[in-house]
Amino acid sequence: MTKTTLATIATRHAAMNTWHVVDAAGQTLGRMATEIATILMGKHRPDYTPHMLVGEGVIVVNAGEVKLTGNKAETREYTYYTGYMGGLRTVKLGDYLEKAPEELVELAVRRMLPKNRLARRMISRLKVYRGPAHPHVAQKPTPVKK
């Protein structure tokens, strides 16, 4: 008979103090986002519990150097609403990548997380930076293997 391992408060606190660094240079956006979402949810841990926040923090560096496959940069469009009448805007993915790659990576990861209150706490543990430098040295992040 196998036993189910559930997260406890102690393991949750240990996970909350663990941080990882992902170097986005040369990585495909979607494949990288799935790995980040898995770490944020805690699905890589043996004590994964869906109703508890057992995921670890993720720092993404070099977000401006993430790559897209195919012709997505010219054909895929992101739509958002400004809140004003007639304020429906569309932005091509290539333009979004040049203007705000940090927001693009965060948006890709956010859409891979569950749609609930817990996911809002998960996405707050994602820090994305355009260049190679980040101010989270004190958290002693470990690099994620590609």
N, C-alpha and C positions, 0 to 999 in steps of 0.2 A: 504494500500500500504506500503510495507516495504522499508526501505532505506538501501542502501549498504554503509557499513562503509569502508573507505579507509584510509590508513596510511598517515599521514602528516609528515612534517620535524620534528616537535616537538615530535611526538610519536616515530619517528625513532631514534631520539637522546636519548630518554628515554630508548628504548629497547637496544641501543648500550651500555648503562651504567649498564645493568642488567646482572648478572652472576649467574650461577647455579653450584652446585657441585654434581656429580654422583659418588657414591661408587660402584665400579665394583666387589667387593668381592662377590663371589657366584652367580652373575647374568649370564644369558645366553648371549653370545656375540651378536647374531642377534637381540634378543628382546631389549637389551640395546641400540644397535646401532640405531634401529628405533626410540626409544624415543629421543635420542640425535639429530638425524637428524631432527625430528619434531621441537625441540626447536631451532636448528640453523636456520631453514627456517622461523620460526615464525608462523607455522601453528596452534599453540596452542593459539594464540592471536586472539581476535575478529576482529582486524583491519589488518589481514593478507592481504598483497598485493603481488602478485607474482613477479612483476617487481621491487620491492624495497627491500632493505636489512632491514627487521624489526625483524630478529631473534636475540636471545640473546646469550651471550657467555656461554660456557660449560667447566667445569674443571672436568676431570675424574681422580679419584685416585684409587689406588689398581688395576691397569690394569693387573698386573701379576697374579691376583687371579680370573680372569674371567673364566667361565667354558664353555665347549663345550658339546653338547648332542650327543648321539649315538657314532659311531666309526669314527667321522669326523677327529679326531686328527691323525689317521693312514691312512685314505683313501683320504681325500681332499688334493689337491696340489695347490700351488700358483705358477704361471709361470711368470718370468720376463726376460727381455733381457738386457744384459750388454752393448751392443753397439758394441761389437767386433764380428768378424766372428766366428760362432759356439758358441756364447755366450748365448744360450737359457738355462736358469736354472730353475729348479723346486725345491720347498721346501715344505715339508709336513707341514700341519697346526700345528701339535704338536710341531715340531721343531721351527717353527716360533713363537709359543706362549712362548716357553722357552727362545729363543734368544732375541726377540724384541716384547714384548706384546704391547708396546706403538704404534708401527707402525701397528700392527695387528688391534687394535681398531680404529685407524685413517683410515686405509684402508677400514674397514667395514662401517664406517660412510660415508666416501667419496663416496663409490659406491651407497649409498642411497640418495645422493643429486642430484639435476639436473646437467646436463653436460653443463655448461655455465660459463661465466665470473663471474656471481654473486655467483656461488657455490665456486669458488676459494676464494672469500672474506669470505664466510661462514665458510669454513674449516680452515681459518686462526684464527677464533675465538674459535677453539677447542684446548684445552691444555690437554695433556694426560701424566700421571705420573705413574710409576711402583709401587711406595709405597704410604703410606698414607699421606705424607707431600707434600705441594705445596706452591709456593712463591706468591700466589695471595690473600693474606689475606686482602690487602688494597682495593680490589674490593668488599669486603663484600658479598661473594657469599652465596646464600641460598641453602640448601640441597633439592634435588629432592626426592619426595616420591616414593618408589618402587611400 
